[in-house]
Amino acid sequence: MNQQKQMERVPTVLAIAGSDPSGGAGIQADLKTFATLGVYGAAAIAALTVQNTLEVRDAMPVPADFVAQQVDAVIADIRVDVIKLGMLPNADVCRAILPYLAGRMVVCDPVMVATSGARLLDPAAVSALTDLVIAHSTYITPNLHELSILCGKAVTDLRTAGMELLGRFARLKGIVLKGGHADTHSAEVTDILLYRNDTDRQIHERVAVHPRYRTKNTHGTGCTLSSAFAAYLAKKEAPADAFSKAVAYVNRLIGLSADITVGHGNGPLLHHLF
């Protein structure tokens, strides 16, 4: 087997997201996740942020045309198995990347709310993300706050909200419902994957229950879970297995990172310890 054929078999994920200079979330977390899971990661930066483990101070969108040029350059040269979407800062960027999503497996982490609870996107950006990007995605991985924004109301039951969104977006094959912000007094966290069967379009469920770590070192957890799910899909894992393995990966990272703090706020996951 020659070197070219070996390279063609390398699973590849292209992340389109924002940059976190502190290294815990965004593109930085995406690439660390891909590397530790044996997947080649490419990256198109859609936004620059000013943040650390304590706060998000500011954010600056990358011009939409320049984001599109980054994506186009990668896709023109490298076979991409999965596109993973993170922070898309405005409606222009959402529209600019839309042509590149057609016919591809897309895992969208609809980043709308910071860990602090601050809204990161204006109403026009939320509408474009919802009506354009999510409507053309294969899987989405919202947290509880983002799920409430997508449903237009406070969410009290993850499954009900997930079923509502699957009914609303016909192209969605599945939704990862992250339980980290739900029932925070519980000793366990329950994550759920709702997904459509390719043959009969019936909706199936995979549940992952794991211990809740009492730690502040959770910066970038959502980005990492979404990227891990995308990585396992790129490795041709079945959706339910990709979900289970992604949850197990993140849970292990939280455990490894629980007592080793980087920074003075919500510390990041230490991917290199995996």
VOPAKOL-14622 format. One record per residue: z, x, y of N, C-alpha, C in turn; residue in one letter. Coordinates in steps of 0.2 Angstrom, whole numbers, m for minus. Layout:
BEGIN
{{Z, X, Y}, {Z, X, Y}, {Z, X, Y}, A}
...
***
This chain:
BEGIN
{{0, 4, m6}, {0, 0, 0}, {0, 4, 6}, M}
{{m5, 3, 11}, {m5, 8, 17}, {0, 5, 22}, N}
{{1, 9, 27}, {6, 8, 32}, {5, 2, 36}, Q}
{{m2, 0, 37}, {m4, m6, 41}, {m1, m12, 37}, Q}
{{m2, m12, 31}, {0, m18, 27}, {7, m19, 27}, K}
{{11, m13, 26}, {18, m13, 27}, {21, m16, 33}, Q}
{{17, m14, 39}, {19, m17, 45}, {18, m24, 46}, M}
{{13, m27, 43}, {11, m34, 43}, {16, m38, 40}, E}
{{20, m35, 35}, {25, m39, 32}, {32, m39, 35}, R}
{{33, m36, 41}, {39, m35, 44}, {40, m42, 48}, V}
{{45, m46, 46}, {47, m52, 50}, {48, m51, 57}, P}
{{45, m55, 61}, {45, m53, 68}, {47, m60, 72}, T}
{{52, m59, 77}, {54, m64, 81}, {53, m62, 88}, V}
{{50, m66, 92}, {49, m65, 100}, {54, m70, 103}, L}
{{59, m66, 107}, {63, m70, 111}, {61, m71, 118}, A}
{{61, m77, 121}, {60, m78, 128}, {66, m80, 131}, I}
{{69, m76, 135}, {76, m78, 137}, {78, m74, 143}, A}
{{84, m75, 146}, {87, m71, 151}, {90, m65, 149}, G}
{{91, m60, 154}, {94, m54, 153}, {102, m54, 155}, S}
{{106, m52, 150}, {113, m51, 152}, {115, m44, 153}, D}
{{116, m41, 159}, {117, m34, 160}, {123, m31, 156}, P}
{{128, m36, 155}, {134, m34, 151}, {133, m33, 144}, S}
{{127, m35, 141}, {125, m34, 134}, {127, m39, 129}, G}
{{131, m44, 131}, {134, m49, 126}, {130, m55, 124}, G}
{{126, m57, 129}, {122, m63, 128}, {115, m62, 129}, A}
{{111, m67, 130}, {104, m67, 132}, {100, m63, 127}, G}
{{95, m60, 130}, {90, m55, 127}, {94, m50, 123}, I}
{{99, m47, 126}, {102, m41, 123}, {106, m44, 116}, Q}
{{109, m50, 116}, {112, m52, 110}, {106, m54, 105}, A}
{{101, m56, 107}, {95, m58, 103}, {93, m52, 99}, D}
{{91, m46, 103}, {89, m40, 100}, {94, m37, 95}, L}
{{100, m37, 97}, {105, m35, 92}, {105, m39, 86}, K}
{{105, m45, 86}, {105, m49, 80}, {99, m48, 76}, T}
{{93, m48, 79}, {87, m46, 75}, {88, m40, 71}, F}
{{90, m34, 75}, {91, m28, 72}, {96, m28, 66}, A}
{{101, m31, 67}, {106, m31, 61}, {104, m35, 55}, T}
{{100, m40, 56}, {97, m44, 51}, {91, m42, 48}, L}
{{88, m36, 50}, {82, m33, 47}, {76, m36, 49}, G}
{{76, m39, 56}, {70, m42, 58}, {68, m38, 65}, V}
{{61, m38, 65}, {58, m34, 71}, {59, m39, 77}, Y}
{{62, m37, 83}, {63, m41, 89}, {58, m39, 94}, G}
{{54, m44, 97}, {51, m43, 104}, {54, m47, 109}, A}
{{53, m46, 115}, {57, m49, 120}, {53, m50, 127}, A}
{{53, m56, 129}, {50, m58, 136}, {55, m60, 140}, A}
{{57, m57, 146}, {62, m59, 150}, {60, m64, 155}, I}
{{64, m70, 155}, {62, m75, 159}, {67, m76, 165}, A}
{{72, m72, 165}, {77, m72, 171}, {81, m66, 171}, A}
{{83, m64, 176}, {88, m59, 177}, {95, m62, 179}, L}
{{100, m60, 177}, {107, m62, 179}, {111, m57, 181}, T}
{{116, m59, 185}, {122, m54, 187}, {128, m57, 184}, V}
{{130, m54, 178}, {136, m57, 175}, {139, m51, 171}, Q}
{{145, m53, 169}, {149, m48, 165}, {154, m53, 160}, N}
{{159, m50, 157}, {163, m54, 153}, {167, m59, 157}, T}
{{168, m58, 163}, {172, m63, 167}, {168, m69, 170}, L}
{{162, m68, 172}, {159, m73, 176}, {151, m72, 176}, E}
{{148, m77, 178}, {141, m77, 180}, {140, m77, 188}, V}
{{138, m72, 191}, {138, m71, 198}, {132, m74, 201}, R}
{{126, m73, 198}, {120, m75, 201}, {115, m74, 196}, D}
{{109, m77, 197}, {103, m77, 192}, {97, m77, 197}, A}
{{92, m74, 194}, {85, m74, 198}, {80, m75, 193}, M}
{{76, m80, 194}, {70, m81, 189}, {65, m76, 190}, P}
{{62, m74, 184}, {56, m70, 184}, {50, m75, 186}, V}
{{45, m73, 190}, {40, m77, 191}, {36, m79, 185}, P}
{{35, m86, 185}, {32, m89, 179}, {26, m86, 176}, A}
{{21, m84, 180}, {15, m80, 178}, {17, m74, 175}, D}
{{22, m70, 177}, {24, m64, 174}, {27, m65, 167}, F}
{{31, m70, 167}, {34, m72, 160}, {28, m73, 155}, V}
{{23, m77, 157}, {17, m79, 153}, {14, m73, 151}, A}
{{13, m68, 156}, {9, m62, 154}, {13, m58, 149}, Q}
{{20, m58, 149}, {24, m54, 144}, {22, m57, 137}, Q}
{{23, m64, 137}, {22, m67, 131}, {15, m66, 128}, V}
{{10, m66, 132}, {3, m65, 130}, {2, m58, 128}, D}
{{5, m53, 131}, {4, m46, 129}, {7, m45, 122}, A}
{{12, m48, 120}, {15, m48, 114}, {11, m51, 108}, V}
{{10, m57, 110}, {6, m61, 105}, {m1, m59, 103}, I}
{{m4, m56, 108}, {m11, m53, 108}, {m11, m47, 103}, A}
{{m5, m44, 102}, {m5, m37, 98}, {0, m38, 92}, D}
{{5, m42, 92}, {9, m42, 86}, {10, m49, 83}, I}
{{10, m49, 76}, {10, m56, 73}, {18, m58, 74}, R}
{{18, m64, 77}, {25, m67, 78}, {26, m73, 73}, V}
{{32, m72, 69}, {33, m77, 65}, {37, m83, 68}, D}
{{41, m82, 72}, {46, m87, 76}, {46, m85, 83}, V}
{{46, m90, 87}, {48, m89, 94}, {55, m92, 95}, I}
{{59, m88, 98}, {66, m90, 100}, {67, m91, 107}, K}
{{69, m96, 110}, {69, m98, 117}, {77, m98, 119}, L}
{{78, m94, 124}, {85, m95, 127}, {84, m98, 134}, G}
{{87, m94, 139}, {87, m97, 146}, {80, m97, 149}, M}
{{78, m103, 151}, {72, m104, 154}, {74, m107, 161}, L}
{{73, m103, 166}, {77, m104, 173}, {74, m110, 177}, P}
{{68, m112, 176}, {65, m117, 180}, {59, m120, 177}, N}
{{57, m126, 180}, {51, m129, 177}, {45, m125, 177}, A}
{{44, m121, 182}, {38, m117, 182}, {37, m112, 175}, D}
{{43, m109, 174}, {43, m105, 168}, {42, m109, 161}, V}
{{45, m115, 161}, {44, m120, 155}, {37, m121, 155}, C}
{{33, m123, 160}, {26, m125, 160}, {22, m119, 158}, R}
{{24, m113, 160}, {20, m107, 159}, {20, m105, 152}, A}
{{26, m106, 148}, {26, m104, 141}, {23, m109, 136}, I}
{{23, m115, 139}, {21, m121, 134}, {15, m119, 130}, L}
{{9, m117, 133}, {3, m115, 128}, {5, m111, 123}, P}
{{10, m106, 123}, {11, m102, 118}, {15, m105, 112}, Y}
{{18, m110, 113}, {22, m114, 108}, {18, m118, 103}, L}
{{12, m120, 105}, {8, m124, 100}, {7, m120, 94}, A}
{{8, m124, 88}, {6, m122, 82}, {11, m116, 79}, G}
{{17, m115, 83}, {21, m110, 80}, {28, m113, 79}, R}
{{32, m109, 75}, {39, m111, 73}, {43, m109, 79}, M}
{{46, m114, 83}, {50, m112, 89}, {57, m114, 88}, V}
{{62, m110, 89}, {69, m111, 89}, {71, m111, 96}, V}
{{73, m117, 99}, {75, m117, 106}, {83, m118, 107}, C}
{{86, m113, 110}, {93, m114, 112}, {93, m116, 119}, D}
{{94, m122, 120}, {93, m125, 127}, {99, m123, 132}, P}
{{98, m117, 134}, {104, m114, 138}, {104, m118, 145}, V}
{{109, m122, 146}, {110, m126, 152}, {116, m125, 156}, M}
{{121, m123, 152}, {128, m123, 154}, {131, m116, 152}, V}
{{135, m113, 157}, {138, m106, 156}, {145, m108, 152}, A}
{{148, m103, 149}, {154, m103, 145}, {159, m107, 150}, T}
{{159, m105, 156}, {164, m108, 161}, {163, m115, 162}, S}
{{157, m118, 160}, {156, m125, 161}, {151, m126, 167}, G}
{{149, m121, 171}, {145, m121, 176}, {138, m123, 174}, A}
{{134, m127, 177}, {127, m129, 176}, {123, m123, 178}, R}
{{118, m121, 174}, {114, m116, 176}, {107, m118, 178}, L}
{{105, m124, 176}, {99, m127, 178}, {99, m133, 183}, L}
{{94, m133, 187}, {94, m139, 192}, {91, m145, 188}, D}
{{91, m151, 191}, {88, m157, 187}, {81, m156, 185}, P}
{{77, m153, 189}, {70, m152, 188}, {69, m148, 182}, A}
{{73, m142, 181}, {72, m138, 176}, {74, m141, 169}, A}
{{80, m145, 170}, {82, m149, 164}, {77, m153, 161}, V}
{{74, m157, 166}, {68, m162, 164}, {62, m158, 161}, S}
{{60, m152, 163}, {55, m149, 160}, {57, m146, 154}, A}
{{63, m143, 153}, {65, m141, 147}, {65, m146, 141}, L}
{{67, m152, 143}, {68, m158, 139}, {61, m160, 137}, T}
{{57, m162, 142}, {51, m166, 141}, {45, m162, 138}, D}
{{46, m155, 140}, {40, m151, 138}, {42, m146, 132}, L}
{{47, m142, 133}, {49, m137, 129}, {52, m140, 122}, V}
{{57, m144, 123}, {61, m146, 117}, {56, m151, 114}, I}
{{52, m155, 117}, {47, m159, 114}, {42, m155, 110}, A}
{{41, m149, 111}, {36, m145, 107}, {40, m140, 103}, H}
{{46, m140, 102}, {50, m135, 98}, {51, m138, 91}, S}
{{52, m133, 86}, {53, m135, 79}, {61, m136, 78}, T}
{{65, m132, 80}, {72, m133, 80}, {76, m132, 86}, Y}
{{81, m135, 88}, {85, m134, 94}, {92, m133, 91}, I}
{{96, m129, 96}, {103, m127, 94}, {108, m128, 100}, T}
{{109, m134, 102}, {113, m135, 108}, {120, m135, 106}, P}
{{124, m133, 111}, {131, m134, 110}, {133, m141, 113}, N}
{{140, m142, 113}, {142, m149, 114}, {140, m151, 121}, L}
{{141, m147, 126}, {139, m148, 133}, {132, m150, 134}, H}
{{128, m145, 131}, {121, m146, 131}, {118, m153, 127}, E}
{{122, m154, 122}, {120, m160, 118}, {121, m166, 123}, L}
{{127, m166, 127}, {128, m172, 131}, {123, m173, 136}, S}
{{121, m167, 139}, {116, m167, 144}, {109, m170, 141}, I}
{{107, m168, 135}, {101, m170, 132}, {102, m178, 131}, L}
{{108, m180, 129}, {109, m187, 127}, {110, m192, 133}, C}
{{112, m188, 139}, {113, m192, 145}, {120, m196, 145}, G}
{{124, m193, 141}, {131, m196, 140}, {135, m192, 137}, K}
{{142, m193, 137}, {147, m189, 134}, {146, m190, 126}, A}
{{146, m185, 122}, {145, m185, 115}, {152, m185, 112}, V}
{{153, m190, 108}, {160, m190, 104}, {158, m189, 96}, T}
{{152, m190, 94}, {151, m189, 87}, {144, m185, 87}, D}
{{145, m179, 84}, {139, m174, 84}, {133, m177, 80}, L}
{{135, m180, 74}, {129, m183, 69}, {125, m188, 73}, R}
{{129, m193, 76}, {126, m198, 79}, {121, m196, 85}, T}
{{123, m191, 89}, {119, m188, 94}, {113, m184, 91}, A}
{{114, m181, 86}, {109, m177, 83}, {103, m182, 80}, G}
{{106, m187, 77}, {101, m192, 74}, {97, m195, 80}, M}
{{100, m196, 86}, {97, m199, 92}, {91, m195, 94}, E}
{{93, m188, 94}, {88, m184, 97}, {82, m183, 92}, L}
{{84, m183, 86}, {78, m182, 81}, {74, m188, 81}, L}
{{77, m194, 82}, {72, m200, 83}, {68, m200, 90}, G}
{{71, m197, 95}, {68, m196, 101}, {62, m191, 101}, R}
{{63, m186, 98}, {58, m180, 98}, {54, m180, 91}, F}
{{48, m183, 91}, {45, m183, 84}, {43, m176, 81}, A}
{{42, m171, 85}, {40, m165, 83}, {46, m161, 80}, R}
{{52, m162, 82}, {58, m158, 80}, {58, m159, 72}, L}
{{59, m153, 69}, {61, m154, 62}, {68, m153, 60}, K}
{{72, m151, 65}, {79, m151, 64}, {83, m149, 70}, G}
{{90, m150, 70}, {94, m149, 75}, {100, m146, 72}, I}
{{102, m140, 75}, {109, m137, 73}, {114, m139, 78}, V}
{{119, m143, 76}, {125, m145, 80}, {131, m141, 79}, L}
{{132, m137, 84}, {137, m132, 84}, {144, m135, 86}, K}
{{149, m134, 82}, {155, m138, 82}, {161, m134, 86}, G}
{{159, m128, 89}, {164, m124, 92}, {168, m127, 98}, G}
{{164, m131, 101}, {168, m135, 107}, {170, m141, 105}, H}
{{170, m144, 99}, {172, m150, 97}, {179, m149, 93}, A}
{{183, m154, 95}, {190, m154, 91}, {193, m147, 91}, D}
{{194, m144, 97}, {196, m137, 98}, {203, m136, 95}, T}
{{207, m141, 94}, {214, m140, 91}, {214, m139, 83}, H}
{{208, m141, 80}, {207, m140, 73}, {207, m133, 71}, S}
{{210, m131, 65}, {210, m125, 62}, {203, m123, 60}, A}
{{199, m127, 59}, {192, m126, 57}, {186, m128, 61}, E}
{{181, m125, 61}, {175, m127, 64}, {170, m130, 60}, V}
{{167, m136, 61}, {161, m139, 57}, {155, m138, 61}, T}
{{150, m135, 58}, {143, m134, 61}, {139, m139, 56}, D}
{{134, m142, 59}, {129, m146, 55}, {122, m145, 56}, I}
{{118, m145, 51}, {111, m145, 52}, {108, m152, 50}, L}
{{105, m155, 54}, {101, m161, 52}, {94, m159, 52}, L}
{{90, m160, 47}, {83, m158, 46}, {79, m163, 42}, Y}
{{72, m163, 44}, {68, m168, 41}, {65, m164, 35}, R}
{{64, m168, 30}, {60, m165, 24}, {53, m165, 25}, N}
{{49, m160, 24}, {42, m160, 25}, {38, m165, 21}, D}
{{40, m167, 16}, {36, m171, 12}, {37, m179, 13}, T}
{{43, m181, 14}, {44, m188, 15}, {47, m190, 22}, D}
{{49, m184, 26}, {51, m185, 33}, {58, m188, 33}, R}
{{61, m188, 27}, {68, m191, 27}, {73, m185, 30}, Q}
{{78, m188, 33}, {83, m183, 37}, {88, m181, 32}, I}
{{89, m174, 31}, {94, m172, 27}, {100, m168, 31}, H}
{{105, m166, 27}, {111, m163, 31}, {113, m157, 27}, E}
{{115, m152, 31}, {119, m146, 28}, {125, m145, 32}, R}
{{131, m145, 29}, {137, m144, 33}, {140, m137, 32}, V}
{{142, m133, 37}, {146, m127, 36}, {152, m128, 39}, A}
{{158, m127, 35}, {165, m127, 38}, {168, m120, 37}, V}
{{170, m117, 43}, {173, m111, 43}, {179, m110, 47}, H}
{{184, m105, 46}, {190, m105, 50}, {188, m104, 58}, P}
{{193, m107, 62}, {192, m106, 69}, {196, m100, 71}, R}
{{193, m95, 74}, {197, m89, 76}, {200, m90, 83}, Y}
{{206, m89, 84}, {209, m90, 91}, {208, m83, 94}, R}
{{202, m82, 97}, {201, m76, 101}, {196, m78, 107}, T}
{{197, m74, 112}, {193, m75, 118}, {186, m71, 117}, K}
{{185, m67, 112}, {179, m63, 111}, {173, m67, 108}, N}
{{171, m72, 112}, {165, m76, 110}, {159, m76, 114}, T}
{{159, m71, 119}, {153, m71, 124}, {147, m70, 120}, H}
{{142, m74, 120}, {136, m73, 117}, {135, m76, 110}, G}
{{140, m80, 108}, {140, m83, 101}, {135, m88, 100}, T}
{{133, m92, 105}, {128, m97, 105}, {121, m93, 104}, G}
{{120, m88, 108}, {113, m85, 108}, {113, m81, 101}, C}
{{118, m79, 99}, {118, m75, 92}, {117, m80, 86}, T}
{{120, m86, 86}, {119, m90, 81}, {111, m93, 81}, L}
{{109, m94, 87}, {102, m97, 87}, {97, m91, 85}, S}
{{98, m85, 87}, {94, m79, 85}, {95, m78, 78}, S}
{{101, m78, 75}, {101, m77, 68}, {97, m83, 64}, A}
{{98, m89, 66}, {94, m94, 63}, {87, m93, 63}, F}
{{84, m90, 69}, {77, m89, 69}, {75, m83, 65}, A}
{{80, m78, 64}, {78, m72, 60}, {78, m74, 53}, A}
{{82, m78, 51}, {82, m80, 43}, {76, m84, 42}, Y}
{{74, m88, 47}, {68, m92, 46}, {62, m88, 46}, L}
{{62, m82, 50}, {56, m77, 50}, {56, m74, 43}, A}
{{62, m73, 40}, {62, m70, 33}, {60, m75, 28}, K}
{{58, m81, 30}, {55, m86, 25}, {61, m90, 21}, K}
{{67, m90, 24}, {72, m93, 21}, {71, m101, 22}, E}
{{73, m105, 18}, {72, m112, 19}, {77, m114, 24}, A}
{{75, m119, 28}, {80, m121, 34}, {87, m121, 33}, P}
{{89, m125, 27}, {96, m126, 26}, {99, m119, 24}, A}
{{96, m115, 20}, {98, m108, 19}, {99, m104, 25}, D}
{{94, m104, 29}, {94, m100, 35}, {100, m102, 40}, A}
{{101, m109, 40}, {107, m111, 44}, {113, m109, 41}, F}
{{114, m109, 34}, {121, m107, 31}, {122, m100, 32}, S}
{{116, m96, 31}, {117, m89, 32}, {118, m87, 39}, K}
{{115, m90, 44}, {116, m89, 51}, {124, m90, 53}, A}
{{126, m96, 51}, {133, m98, 52}, {138, m92, 49}, V}
{{137, m90, 43}, {141, m85, 40}, {141, m79, 44}, A}
{{135, m77, 46}, {134, m71, 50}, {138, m71, 56}, Y}
{{138, m76, 60}, {141, m77, 66}, {149, m77, 65}, V}
{{151, m81, 60}, {158, m81, 58}, {161, m74, 57}, N}
{{157, m71, 53}, {159, m64, 51}, {160, m59, 57}, R}
{{155, m60, 62}, {155, m56, 68}, {161, m58, 72}, L}
{{163, m64, 73}, {168, m67, 77}, {175, m64, 74}, I}
{{175, m64, 67}, {181, m61, 64}, {182, m53, 65}, G}
{{176, m50, 65}, {176, m42, 66}, {177, m41, 73}, L}
{{176, m45, 78}, {176, m44, 85}, {183, m47, 88}, S}
{{186, m51, 84}, {192, m55, 87}, {197, m50, 90}, A}
{{199, m45, 88}, {204, m41, 91}, {202, m34, 94}, D}
{{195, m34, 96}, {192, m28, 99}, {189, m30, 105}, I}
{{192, m29, 111}, {190, m32, 117}, {186, m27, 121}, T}
{{180, m29, 123}, {176, m26, 128}, {176, m30, 134}, V}
{{178, m26, 140}, {178, m30, 146}, {185, m33, 147}, G}
{{186, m37, 153}, {192, m40, 154}, {192, m48, 154}, H}
{{186, m51, 151}, {186, m58, 151}, {185, m60, 144}, G}
{{180, m64, 143}, {178, m66, 136}, {173, m61, 133}, N}
{{176, m57, 129}, {173, m51, 126}, {167, m53, 121}, G}
{{162, m49, 121}, {156, m50, 117}, {157, m49, 109}, P}
{{153, m52, 105}, {152, m50, 98}, {150, m43, 97}, L}
{{153, m40, 93}, {151, m33, 91}, {146, m32, 86}, L}
{{140, m33, 87}, {135, m34, 82}, {135, m28, 78}, H}
{{136, m22, 80}, {135, m16, 77}, {140, m15, 71}, H}
{{145, m19, 71}, {150, m19, 66}, {148, m22, 60}, L}
{{143, m26, 60}, {141, m31, 54}, {139, m26, 48}, F}
***
